[in-house]
C-alpha cells in the first residue's frame, strides 16, 4: 500500500495497516498528525487512496474542521477529501469547517473546487438559517476567504440563492464590506460573543485543553474584531470555576467550623471477621545489630607501574613527487628551487638577442559559456498565467499596479513590453480561463487603470499578435 509507505517515511510512527494509523489520527496523536501533514506533498492518487479507505472520510472530515489541529494536518485532510471527490452534504460541512484554508497556496486548484461546490451545499444544510450561531460565523469566515479565490462578483452570485435573513450570508457580505449588519443581527452577535467568552473563561483549564469548552477567539472574519474585544472587556471579571480551586460548600463548612468542646468519642475496636483470630504483633529480635550510618569514602587504587618504552624506527618522510610544469615547446625549460624559470645560456648573445616566448597553456580550451539573461520583474507572474494557476491574472495585475505606483504607468508598460518580447513567450497560447479573466478585467471599469493597461497589453500581444 503506497500511502502507508508515504506516511511511515518520516518515522513518525510504525503502523502496520491504515486502520492503525486512522485509530491514532482519531485520537489526535502527535505522530499521526505529523505523518498526515507530510502526506500533503504525496501524489493525488495516494491522497485519494487514503480518503477512500474504510471510514477514513469521516476521520479526515473531523480533522480538517478541528481548529486545534496544526494547519498542515488540516490542509492535508481537506486535500485528500477533495481529491477523492467528496459530495453533498459533506462538502458543505467541509466548507464551513475548513473554508478558511482556501487562501493557502498549498491547497492548489482544489481551493476553487471547495468554494464553488461547498458554498451551495452549505446553504442547503438543514436548520434555521436565520439563527445566529458560531457555525454561521464560520460560514462567514469561509465566504470571506473564498472571495480571494473566486472574486467578490462570483461570490455574490453563489450567495444569491440564500434566504433573505440567512445569518451566515449576511455576515459574509458584511465581512466583505458589501452590506451593513442589521440592528437585530448586530445585537445578536454581541450577545453570542459575550456568552461564548464568558463560557470559555468559566470553564476549567482541563475542559479547555480537551476541547469541551467553547473555542475562543471564535473563527470569525476580521470585521468582527471590535465586537470580540468588546465581549472580552465585558467578561473580564469572569473566573474559572475549577474543581480544585473551588471545593464543594459542604466541605468548606466542615473545614471552617470551630472545634467542639465536647469529649472526643472513644474509637471502636476493630471488627474481626468470623472464623479469624488476632495474633500479637511481631516483636523485634534482640540479636539484630544496628546497621549504623553508611559513609561513602573515595577508594584509592594501587599505583600502576609505567610500561618500559621501546625504541621505534625514526620516521622517514615520503619522497615528494615531481610537480608537473606547463607544456613548452623548448626542451631545455628549467626552474629553480623557488619555481622561477632559469634563463637560457644564450640570452644575452649578440646574434640571438630576443625576448623569450612566454609559456602559455594549450589553446584547446572550450569556449566561454554565455551568461543567462536575468528574468524581468514579471517573468514569474507571466509563467503562472501560462501554468493556469488560480488568481494568476489578479496577482499579475496587482504587481503591475504596485510597479506603476513606484515608477509610473509608462515605465510599467515598457517593462511589460520588454518581458513579452522575449523568445520564451513566443508561440505561446493563453489558457481559456486566464483569457476570460483578462477580458473581464479589461472590460470592467471598476478596476484601476494599471490593471486594464496590463490586461490590454497581454491581450494585444498573445491574442491579436501586436507587439
N, C-alpha and C positions, 0 to 999 in steps of 0.2 A: 504494500500500500504506500504510494509515493508521498501523500500528505503526511503520513505518520513519520516517515523519514525526515521530512522537512521540519516537523515540529520538534524532533529529537536532535537536530543537528547542532544546536547551541548548548546541548547538555543541560537544558532547564529541567528535564525530568526523564525518567526511563519508563515509558508507557508501552505495554505490550500490545494493546489494542486501542482503537479510538474511543471505545466505551470508557476505558480507564481515564483517558485524557478529559473526556466530557464530564466525568464524575468529579474530577478535581476542578474543572472550569466552573461547574455549577456552584461549588463552594468557594469560588474566588481565590483559589490557591495562587501564591505568587509565581511559582514556576509555570503553571498553566497559562496565566495571563501574559507572562513574558514570551512563552512559546507562541501564543496566539498573535502577539504583536509582531513577532518575527515572520509569521505567515503572511503578512501584508505584502511582502515582496515576492511571494510564491506565484507561479503561473496561474492563469484563470481556471484551468482545468482542475488543478489541485484544490483551489478555493471552492469550486463547485462541488468537488468530491466531499469536502468536509461538511458543507451545508446540507448535502443530501443524505448523510449517514444517520439513520435512525431518527432519534429525537434531537439531533443537533440543531435543527432550525429554531426550536423553542429556546434552547440554551443560548444560542447566539443572539436571539432577539432580546433576551433579558440582559445579556452583557452589553449589547450596543446601546440600550436605553438606560443603563446604570451610570449615573454621573460620578460615582465613586471610583469607577474603573479608570485606569490611565487612558489617555487619548489614543495611544497606539492600539491598545486592545479593542477599544470601541470602533475604531476605523476598520480594523481587520474583520471584526464580526459583521459590520454593515456591508463591507465589500464582498464577503463570502455570500451573504444572503442575496445581494443584488446580482451576483454572478450566477447564482442558482435560479434566478427568476422568481423572486418572492411575489406572491399575488395578493389579492384583496381577501380579507380586510387587514392582513398582517402588515402590508406595506404602509397602510395608514398609521398603524401603531409605530412602525419604524420611523416614519416621517416626524411624528410628534416627539418621540424619544431621542432620536439621533439626527434631527434636521439641522442642528447647529454645526454638524460636521461637514456640510456641503461646501463650506468655504476653504477647507483644507485641500491643497493641491494633490495630496496623496490619494484622494478618492478618485481622481481622474474623471473620465467621462461618465462614471456612474452617478456623479452628483446631479447632472441634468435628469437622469432617469429617475432618481429618487424624488426629485421635486415634482416632475411632470406626472408621475404615476402615484406618488404618495399623497400629494395635497388633495386631489379629488377624492381619494379613498378616505382620507381623514375627515373630509366634510360630510361623508355619508355614514360615519360611525353613529351608533346609537347613543341615546342620552339626550338631555336637554341642552341644545346648543346655546341658549341664552344664559345659562348658568355660568357665573364667574368662578373658575377653579384654577388650580395650578396647571392642569392639563391644557386649559385654554391659553395660559401664559406660555407653556412650552410650544403650543401651536404657533403663537405669535412670534416666538424666537425663531422657529424653523422657517416661517414665511419671510421674516426679515432677512435671514441668511440666504434663502432661495432667490431673493431679488438680485443678489450679486451674481447669480448663475444664469438666470433667465432674463433679467432686466425687469424694471418696475412695470412696464406696459404689459409684458406677458404674464407677470404675476397677478396683475389686476384682472386679466381675462380669466385666469384659473379661479380667482376668488369671486367672480361674478355670480356663479350658481349658489353661493352660500345664502342661508336665510338672512332676513333683514337685521335681526338682533343677534347674530352669531357673535359670541363674545371673543372667540379666537380671531375671527376675520377682522372685527373692528379693532382689536388690539394690534394685529399685524399692520393694518393700514395706518394706525396711529404711530407705530414704531417707524414706518417709512415716511412719516410726515405728510401723508395724504389727507387725513381727516383728524378731527379733534375728538377726544373721548366725550361721550355724553355725560351729563351730570350724574345720572344714576350709575353708570359704569364706573366713573371715577370714584364715587363713594364706595361702591362695592369692592373695587381693587384696594382702596386704602384699608377697608375693614378686613379683607382677606389677608393682606400683608401684615397687618398688626396682629391678627390672631396667629398666623404662622410663625412670626418672630417670637411671640410670647410662648407658644408651644415648644419651639426649639430651645429657648432659654430655660424653660421649666423642666424639660426632660433630663433625666440623669445622664451622666457622661457615658455610661456603658450603652445606653439606648442610642445615643448619637453615633457611637462608634460602629455599631452593627446595623445602622440604618433604620431603626424603629422610630426615630424622631423625624419630624418634617425637615426637608432639606433647606438650608439657609446659607448663603443667599439663594433665592429661587432662580430657576432657569428662565429669566425674563430678558427682553431687549434692553438696550441702554436707555431708551426713552423713559423707562420706569424707575431709573435710579433715584430721582428726587422722592418718589413715594417710598422706595426701600429705605432711604436714610430717615425719612420721617417716621416710618414704622420702628426703626431701631431706636430712635430717640424716645418714642412713647413707651417702648418696652425695656428701657434701660434699668428700671427698678425690679424687673422680674428676675428671680434667682432660681437656681436648680434645686429641685426637691429630691436630693439624693437620699437613699435609704440609710447610708452610713452616717451622713451629716445630720439627718433628722430622724431619730428613733421614734417609735410609737409613743402616744401620750401616756398610756398605762405604764410603760417602762420609765418614762420621765418622772411620773408622780411617785413611783416606788423608789426611785433613786434619790429624789429630793425630799422625801418625807422625813421628819425629825425622828431620832431614835426613841423608842419606847422605854419607859422606866420600869416596865413590868419585869418580873423574874423570868429569865430565859428558860424555855422548856427543856426538860431532860431528854437527851436523844434516846430513841428507842433502840433496843438491842437488835442486831441483825437477825433476820429470819432465816432459819435453816430449813432447806427443803426436806421433805420426808425421805427417810432412808439414808441420811448422811449425818455424820458426826463431825464436830470441830475438834482439831488437834491443836496442842500447844504450839506456839511459834518455834521455829528452829533457832537454837542458841548458837552464838559464835564460839568456835573452837578455841580453847585456851592454849593450844600448842602452835597456833599460827603466829608467825613472827611479823612484825610490822615491816612493810616494804621501805619506808622512809622516802626521802626525796631523791630523785634521779637528776644528776647534773651531767651534762654532756661536756666532755673535755676533749679538746682537739688532739688527735693522735699524732705521734711522731714516727716517721718511717726511718729505718736504719740507713746509714749512708751507703750510697752505691758507688763502688769503685769505678774510676774512669777507664774506659777501654783504651788499650795501647794504640797509638797511631801507627799506621803502616805507611811505608813510602809509596808514593804514587809517581807514575811517569810524568815528566813535565809535558805541559800542554803545548802542542805544536800547531801553530795556525795553518790553515789550509792555504795552499798556494792560490794566489789571485789569478783569475782568468784574464787573458789579454782583452782589452777593450777594443771593439771594432771601430775603425775610423771611417770617415766618409769616403765614398768612392772617388778615385782620382785617375787621371789619365797618365800620371807620371809614376814611374817605378821606384824612384828614389825619394818618395814622400816620407819624411821623418818628423817625429815630435819629441820634445824633451820631456823631463820628468813632470813638469807642470802642465803639460798638454799644449805648449806652444810649438808652432811649426819651426823646424830648423831650416834656415835659408840654404839655398843651393850654394855650392862652392864657387860657381862662375857667376855669382850675382852681380859683381862689380867688374865684370870683364868688359874691356873696351869694345870688343866686337859684338857681344850679345848683351848690350845694355837695354833692358826692358823690364817692365813690371811683370811679376808672376801672375799667372791666371788664377783667379780665386777658385777655391774648392767649393763647388756647389753640389747639392743633391741632384739626383736624376730628375729629368723633366717629365717623366712618365707619371704624372700625378693626375687624379681625377679633377675635372673642372669644379670650380666653387659652386656650392649649392645656392639656389635662388631663395631669397627670404620670402616668406608667405605674407600676403597682403593683410594688413591689420583690419579686422572687421569693423564696420561702422557702428554707430550707436543704435541703429535699427535692424542689425543683422539677426539677432536672436528673436526679436519680435516678429520679423517677417518670416523667419523659419517656422515659428509657432503657427502662423496663419496657414502655411502650406501643410503643416502636420495636422491641421484640423483640430487644434486644441480648443477647449471651451474658453470663451472670453478672450480669444487671441486678438480679435479686431478691437475690442474695447481696451485692452491693455496697450495695443499699438497706438490707438488714438489718444489715450491718456498720456503716453510717453511723448507723443507729438505736441500735445498741449503744454506739457512741462517744458519741452525744448523751446517752444515758441515764447513762453513766458520769460525764458532766460536770454535767448539770443534773437528773438523776433521771428515773425512768420516767414519772411523771405529767406533767412538763413535756414529755417526748418525745411522749407521746400527744396532748397539747394542740397541739403544733406540727404533728404529722402530721394531726390532725383539721382544723386550720385550712387546711392545704395542700390536702387533698382536697375541702374545701368551696368552693373557688374555681370560678368559672364555666368555667374552661378544661377541667376534667376531667369536666364533666357529660356524660352520654350517651356516655361512652367505654366500650368493651368491652376487657377484658384479652385478650391473645393466649393461645392454648391452651397453649403451652409454659410461659409465665410463670404461668398459672393453676395448672397442675400443680405447678410448683415451689413456689408459695405454699402449696398444700395439703400438700406433703411437708414443708415447714418447719414448718407448723402442727401436723402430726401427730407429728413426730419430737421426742421429749423430750430428745434429746441436745443440741439447740440451746439457746443461752441464752434467758433469759426475754424480753429486748427483741426478739429475733428473732421469737419466737412471738407477742408482743404486736403488733408491727408487721404481721406477715403476717395475723393475725386481723382487725385493723382494715381492711386493704385488702380482704380477702375480704368483710367485712360491708358495706363501702361500695359496692364495684363489682359484687359478686355478689348479696348479699342485699338491697341497696338501703337499708340502715340508715345514717343519717348519724352 
